[in-house]
């Protein structure tokens, strides 16, 4: 109105009077501001200002665009109404534009029914009342909480208390993270979207918990319960066509009810002590039993080795006796001498005494006792090996050490008469 130059003032004394044909006598005796305004004159002034704004000239009648007789200009009114309508139409069409941000989807309704969806960026639809729009955040990760609200201390007992398969009550608080995969289904198939997801989550976990034991849910089965709950939720929401994609189910707190928490902790500690004692007993058994089995196996092997040794020795002695018997039958005298020499060799090799024939000796006798004692010690250490070798294959040419040979010869000369007497008895 200021741009058109139209001023409306109740204090203007010229209200209601014609600018060109004023009649002073009509306003005589009246104070300024008294009397009603002249509406026809106001309308003519408005049309005149509007025509001048749109580039139209006043008519030559001098009435400011009005016809004779004071009637309003119909052509000017139509032009004014058309301009105002055009401006209103442009504003109405511009109201149909809207912008969709990145990560959102625009849903356009035509008379309340979904017609199409739009992507991110600048979009346009028919203005109200033909069409309307709504934006949905499809990339945003949403979350609902079951059993608590914002804080684990703010528990919701009606949601968190559940019954297990072994008829025990358990308190579970968990959170469900999800996002949208179909914005149209999310808007049109759900009355209260987040409440629908919360109820489906509560129903799913009650079904899963009701199929398992309390100890399984509390300890080793927490991950399995969360995974099965997520799968069951997705199945139910897909059947409802809710347009929701479950991303994760996180168990925040799993515990028995507060009223029995102390007794349950005692039972858990008792069970842990039982398992500890069982493990200790099993460890002791695992240590003792293998050692006992090893000792038994060792004794069995030693007994088997001793039996084999005795058997082989007996077999060897019997075979040796048969061989000696065969040789004795061929040459009894030679065999007797050989057996005698072998026996004396075995005796003298393990003896520490020295036998000297004084009759054939001189007054001066040298005995290397230190060497004889040292050699006797060495002979004792090798006695077992020498004994086994002599039993396997003895020969009359077995050599004695150089220091012992003179003494052996002396002992042979002393025992020659005994051997001769033995031969005479055998000849008889």
Secondary structure, 3 states (H helix, E strand, C coil): CCCCCCCCCCCCCCCCCCCCCCCHHHCCCCCCCCCCCCHHHHHHHHHHHHHHHCCCCCCCCCCCCCCHHHCCCHHHHHHHHHHHHHHHHHHHHHCCEEEECCCEEEEEEECCEEEEEECCEEEECCCCCCEEEEEEECCCCEEEEECECCCCCCECHHHHEEECCCCCEEEEEEEEEEEECCHHHHHHCCCCHHHHHHHHHHHHHHHHHCCCCHHHHHCCCHHHHHHHHHHHHHHHHHHHCCCEEEEEEEEEEEEECHHHHHHHHHHHHHHHHHHHHHHHHHHHHHHHHHHHHHHHHHHHHHHHHHHHHHHHHHHHHHHHHHHHHHHHHHCHHHHHHHHHHHHHHHHHHCCCCCCCCCCCCCCCCCCCHHHHHHHHHHHHHCHHHHHHHHHHCCCCCCCCCHHHHHHHHHHHHHCHHHHHHHHHHHHC
